[in-house]
């Protein structure tokens, strides 16, 4: 399996189009969305391409290719307009490895799960990074639209063996074996 992993879109349709170009040009099985899909929230600047209605249309075209979890900026009304389910958290298995998807505002490297192996995918901070805690990997792809900490807009590719973060110019920013 090969997944395109992204977080913190915040309703930016221009960045979503760039992300969908990556998805369509690669051989991905699914997209894993780590939350904050449509709205920018009170602590973020308005994204340059802020257009939640266009994001709704574009995302719904991929409704069978998206597994999503709810972020702190996502509201119940979002579920009414999106044709794919937004889970509170989601767990899948990849090549025998446990993969837990969460947004990161509750579960993160500072408030971690009591697990000794597996992978926790989270967003929320808008900063790509990797932490190993008690044997589990905590992996953040950064933000597709509003990166923080001087980082670039980014997404990740998760496959059977690795998690790799890329900028939209194709530069590898972080790679870790899982």
Secondary structure as GFF3:
##gff-version 3
##sequence-region A 1 178
A	DSSP	beta_strand	2	6	.	.	.	ID=ss1
A	DSSP	alpha_helix	13	25	.	.	.	ID=ss2
A	DSSP	beta_strand	30	33	.	.	.	ID=ss3
A	DSSP	alpha_helix	52	60	.	.	.	ID=ss4
A	DSSP	three_ten_helix	63	65	.	.	.	ID=ss5
A	DSSP	beta_strand	66	69	.	.	.	ID=ss6
A	DSSP	alpha_helix	76	81	.	.	.	ID=ss7
A	DSSP	beta_strand	86	87	.	.	.	ID=ss8
A	DSSP	beta_strand	90	94	.	.	.	ID=ss9
A	DSSP	beta_strand	97	101	.	.	.	ID=ss10
A	DSSP	beta_strand	119	121	.	.	.	ID=ss11
A	DSSP	beta_strand	128	133	.	.	.	ID=ss12
A	DSSP	beta_strand	136	141	.	.	.	ID=ss13
A	DSSP	beta_strand	154	159	.	.	.	ID=ss14
A	DSSP	beta_strand	162	167	.	.	.	ID=ss15
A	DSSP	beta_strand	172	177	.	.	.	ID=ss16
###
